[in-house]
Amino acid sequence: MESVAILFYNVFELSGLVLLVLVLLTALLSHKVIRAGIWFNLLTAGILSTISQVLLLRRQTGPEPARGICFLQAILVYPLTVLCSLVGAALLLQVYLSMLLGRKSRTLSHKHVLWINVTPILVSICVLILSFSIGAKNPTIVDRDASGMRCHFVPNLVPNICIGLSMVGGIMIMVLQGLVMGSLYRQKDSIYKETLNRNKLSPRVIIRVFIFNAIMMVVMICGASVWFIKSLDDAAKFRFSNLTMALLPIGEGLIFGTQRDIMNAWMVWLRIKREDFLPPSNV
């Protein structure tokens, strides 16, 4: 059971990583795919978080892994979890502020956009520094969890701060999502479409952000709820929680990778590649 769960965990995480990298590269390389910088931050945060989750690959069973790789994973998973949550909130904040200013025929200044993009990164760096300092002073609190899937900190200040900041990001996402949906409902189509397109955040992108946030909330609630089931041991709880969270990268990759302009970019590239192998025309 344990080895099967670990296999599925690795497959989920690696599949999600491949999908996210393909989506990000497609958006970067195709001039027809137009996105705001905060969207790229969201995809990049997902990629970095997924990479941190598989650092223990092939060291998840048997003897304890090397302290260095275990320590590295433990100090990375917490700030990157915070980064994903806060970047999602920052994206919606930029959307909402852009819509508010759009009513007054104004746009967000580059300075404000920069701060919206940078703040989640700065907060995550602070969590990283805290994780490193606490883990370096107390190496015994870093251990492979009961499922064997990844290393973590034995409950202490760092996980609690991570949970708190992630909850703040989640609450901001829910509030901002409600405000954005209310604004979209009240405004005329032409007004909000023009405002969002001008800020490289089209209504279709925002809808997919809404869908991803809803899935993320469901996954997080399901992953956390298992800890209230007293009949399960710690290994089973960690397995369920980790496997549930491992579905997020796949969901993110599918939600943002199946948008029409992303798919069209791939269709164009595949058509060009296929034409390279066609015999020359005699006409």
N, C-alpha and C positions, 0 to 999 in steps of 0.2 A: 504493500500500500504506500509506504513512504517513498520508495523509488519511483513508483508510477506518478505520484503527486509531484515529485521533483521534476520528472520528465515533462509533464504537462506545464508546469510553471516555466521551465526554460523555453519550451516551444512557444508559449504565449508571449513571453517577454521578447524573444528573438524575432518572432513574426511581427510583433508590433514595432520593434526597432527598424526592421527592414522597410515596413510600410511608411513609417514616419520619415526615414531618410529619403525614400523615393519621392514622397510628397514635397519635402523641403527642397530637394534638388530640382524637381520639376518647376517649382515656383521661382527658384533662383535663376534657372537657365532659360525659361520661356519668357519672352517679352510680352506675351499676351496674358500672362497671369499677373494681375496687379493686386498687391496686398500692402497693408500698412506695416510699418516696422514691428508693431506690437504683436501682429499675427505671426511673424517670423520668430519673435521671442517665445510665443506660446509653443510653437513646434519644436524649437531648439530646447526649451525646458523639458518637454516630453522626451526628447531623444537623450538628453543628459541623464534624466531620471531613470530611464530604462537601462542605459548603460551601467549605472550604479547598481541596479538590481541584479545584474548578471555577472558581477565581478567574481563571485564565488563559483562560477561554472566549473564543473568537474572536481570541485573540492567540497561538495555538499554532503557527501557520505564518507564513512570511514574515519580515519584519524582527523583530529582537529586541524583546520587549515593554518597556514603560516600566519603569524600574528600581524605581519605587515599588511597583507591583503585584507584580512579581517578588519583591521583598524581602519584602513582606507575606505572600505565599504561602509562601515558604521558611521564614520564622520561625514560621508557624502549623502547618504539616503535621506537624512533629516533636512538639511538645508535645501536639497533639490525638491523634496516634497513641498516645502514652504514656497519655493520659487514657482512651482506649477500652480499652486493655489492663488498666489498673489498676482501672477501674470494674467491669469484668467480674470481676476477682479479688475486689474489695470486696463485690460482690453475693453471691458464693458464701461469702465469709467470714461475712457477716451471716447467711446461711442456716445455715451449720454451727454457729456460736455459738448461734443461736436454738434449734437442735435439741439441742445439748448441755445448755443451760439448761432446755429443755423437759422433759428427763428428771427434773429436780429441781423441776419446777413453778415455775420462775423464768423471767423474761424479760430481754432486753437492756435496760439503762437507756437513757434518751434521750441521755445523755452519750456512751455508747459508740456508739450508732447515729449520732450527729452526727459523731464522729471517723471512723467507717468511711466516711461519705459525703464528708467534707471532705478527708481525706488525699490521695486521688487528684488532687483539684483543686489542692491546695497543691503537690504534686510537679510537676504539669504547669505551674503558674505559674512555678516555679523554672526548668524547662526553657525556658519562653518567654522569661524574663528573660535566660538564658544565650544563647539563640538570637539575641535582639535585640542584645545587647552584642557578640557575636562578629561578627554580620553587619554591624553598624554600623561596627565598626573595620576590617573587611576586606570591603568591598563586592564585590571581585573574585571572592570565593568563591561568590557567589550567581549562578546561571545557569539558563537553561532546559535541561532534560535532553536527552539525545540523541534521545528520542522526540518532543520538542516538546510533550508533554502537560501538563507542569507544571514549575515552577521548584523548584530544590533547592539544597542546599549541596554544593559540591564536597567529597568525603570529608574530614572533619576531626573535631574533638571532638564537635560537636553530633550528627551522625548516629550516631556510635559510642555516645554516651550514650543516645540514643533507642533504638537496637537493644538495648543492655544492659537498660534499664528495661522495654522491651517483653518481653524474654525472661524477666525476673523475674516480670512479670505473667502470662506464659504458663505458666511453671512453677507459680506459685501456683494458677492456674486448674486445671491438671491434677491437682495434689495435692489441692486442696480438692474438686474434682469427685469424685475417688476416695473421699475421706472422707465426703462427703455421700451418695454412692451406697451406701457401706457402712453408714452410719447408717440410711438408708431401708430397707435390706435387713434389718437386725437388729431395728428397732423395729416394733411393731404399727401397722397402718394408722391406727387411731383416734388414736394418740399423735402421730405425726408430722404427720398432716393437721391436727389441732387446733393444734399448735404453729405450723406454717407459715401457716395461715389467720389465726391471731391476729397474726402479723407481716406480714400482707398479701402473703405470698409463697406462693401455693398450690402444691401438687405439680405441677399442670399448667404453671404458669409456670416452675418449676424445670426440668421436662423440656425445655421450649423453650429455656431458657438452655443446657442441656447440648447440645442439637442445634446451636444457634448457635455455641457454643464449638468443637464438633467441626469444623464447617464452616470456622470462622475458622482453626483450626490447619492444616487441609488446604490452604486457600488460601494461607496464609503460607508453608508449606513448599514449595508449588508455585512461588510467586512468587520464593522465595529460591533454589530449586534451579537455576533457569535461569542463574544467575551462574556455575555450575560447568561450563557447556557452552562450551568454548573455541572451537568452530567458529562461534559467533554473535558478531556485532559488538555494540557497546554499544547502538546504536539498537534492534536486535531484542530485546536483553535488557530494556531499559527498557519497550518496548512490551508484551512478554509480562507482565512483572511488574506494570506499571500496570493493564493490562486485567484481570489476575487479581484484583488487590486491589479494582478497581472493581465487582466482583460482590458484594462484602460488603454494601454498603448495601441492595441488592435482597434478598439473603438475609435480612438482619436484618428488613427491612420485612415480608417474606412470613411469616417464622417467628413474629414477635410480632403481626402484624396479622391472622393467620388464626385466632387463638384465639376460642373460642365467644363470650365476652362482648363482645369487640370487634366481631365480625360481627353479633351480636344488636343492638348499639347502632346500627349502620348500618341494619339491617333495620327497626328501630323508626322511625328518622328518615326513611327512604325511604317507609315506609307512611304516616306523618303527612303528608309532603310530597305524596304521591299523593292522599290524601284531601282536601287543600285544593283540588284541581282537579276533584274529582268533583261532578256536579250534585246539588243538594239532593234528599233523599228526599221523596216525596209521601206517605209513610205517616205 
